[in-house]
């Protein structure tokens, strides 16, 4: 299992992380700070609802990344075509 983590900036210049494992799920999970300058981080998929296991807030980006990695590790492979 290879988990890709890309660090980018959103349209407002705030740091975000995009996490995905193309061999398991075709969805990218975005990790970003909450609005209003909060110190908390949240995970949102680029499409669809937030999985129950990833709902909530994290105190730092690394914790959120680890949560997504564990989620991907424990989930079965998607029936959807992998991202190329």
C-alpha positions in Angstrom: 0.0 0.0 0.0 1.4 3.3 -1.1 -0.2 6.4 0.4 0.4 9.7 -1.5 0.5 12.9 0.6 0.7 16.2 -1.3 1.1 19.5 0.5 -0.5 22.4 -1.2 -2.2 25.7 -0.5 -5.9 26.4 -0.9 -7.2 29.4 -2.9 -6.6 31.6 0.2 -3.0 30.6 0.7 -3.7 28.3 3.7 -1.8 25.0 3.9 -3.7 21.8 3.1 -2.7 18.2 2.7 -4.2 15.8 0.1 -4.0 12.2 1.0 -4.9 9.2 -1.1 -4.0 5.6 -2.0 -4.9 5.1 -5.6 -4.8 1.4 -5.3 -7.4 1.3 -2.5 -9.7 4.3 -3.0 -10.0 6.8 -5.9 -11.0 9.6 -3.5 -8.6 12.2 -2.3 -9.0 13.4 1.3 -8.3 17.0 2.1 -6.8 18.0 5.4 -7.2 21.6 6.3 -7.7 24.0 9.2 -11.1 25.0 10.2 -12.4 28.4 9.0 -11.9 31.4 11.2 -8.2 30.8 12.0 -8.9 27.8 14.3 -6.0 25.7 15.4 -8.0 22.5 14.7 -7.8 20.5 11.5 -10.6 18.6 9.7 -10.7 15.9 7.0 -13.0 16.2 4.0 -13.1 14.0 1.0 -13.0 15.7 -2.4 -16.3 13.9 -3.3 -19.0 12.4 -1.1 -19.6 12.5 2.6 -17.0 12.2 5.3 -16.7 8.6 6.5 -17.7 8.0 10.0 -14.2 7.0 11.0 -12.8 10.3 9.8 -15.3 12.7 11.4 -14.2 15.0 14.1 -11.3 17.4 14.6 -7.6 17.0 15.0 -5.1 19.2 16.9 -2.4 18.9 14.1 -2.1 17.9 10.5 0.1 14.8 11.2 -2.7 13.3 13.4 -5.2 13.9 10.6 -2.8 12.3 8.0 -2.3 9.3 10.3 -6.1 8.9 10.7 -6.6 8.9 6.9 -3.7 6.4 6.4 -5.2 4.1 9.0 -8.6 4.4 7.4 -7.2 3.5 4.0 -5.2 0.6 5.5 -8.3 -0.9 7.1 -10.7 -0.4 4.2 -11.0 -2.9 1.3 -10.1 -2.0 -2.2 -12.6 0.2 -4.0 -14.5 -1.3 -7.0 -14.0 2.0 -8.8 -11.2 2.4 -11.4 -7.9 3.5 -9.7 -6.6 7.0 -10.3 -3.8 7.0 -12.9 
